[in-house]
Amino acid sequence: MAKKANMEAHWGTSQASGAVMIESAERAVARAERPHHRTPMATLVARVIVTVSLLMGAFSFLLGPNWRMLWGALVLLVLAGPASAVLRRLGYGQS
């Protein structure tokens, strides 16, 4: 009996334990039916550009240093922001 009273105090209800379980199951089903939120295209494009830029920069140091490749990586890194902003304005960002 003390366990049931403890559970009722924990859940803040005076319902039987079966009703509490049904209530929590309904909440779990409602949570599962929410739409899946995908990562916006603008974010994915920015991530890919930044990753390619950082890899280019790393390889430019391994190859020499190769200054042209390093400057190209820097240009790509700087262009990642405006590319993402343009895609967001075109409607490929988060709404």
Number of C-alpha atoms within 10 A of each C-alpha: 6 7 8 13 12 11 17 16 11 9 12 9 13 13 12 11 14 8 12 16 11 11 11 11 12 12 12 11 10 10 10 10 9 8 7 7 7 7 10 15 16 22 20 13 16 20 15 12 21 20 16 15 24 17 13 19 21 15 16 19 13 10 10 8 13 13 13 10 18 20 15 15 24 16 12 19 18 14 15 20 17 11 16 21 15 13 17 17 10 10 12 15 17 12 6
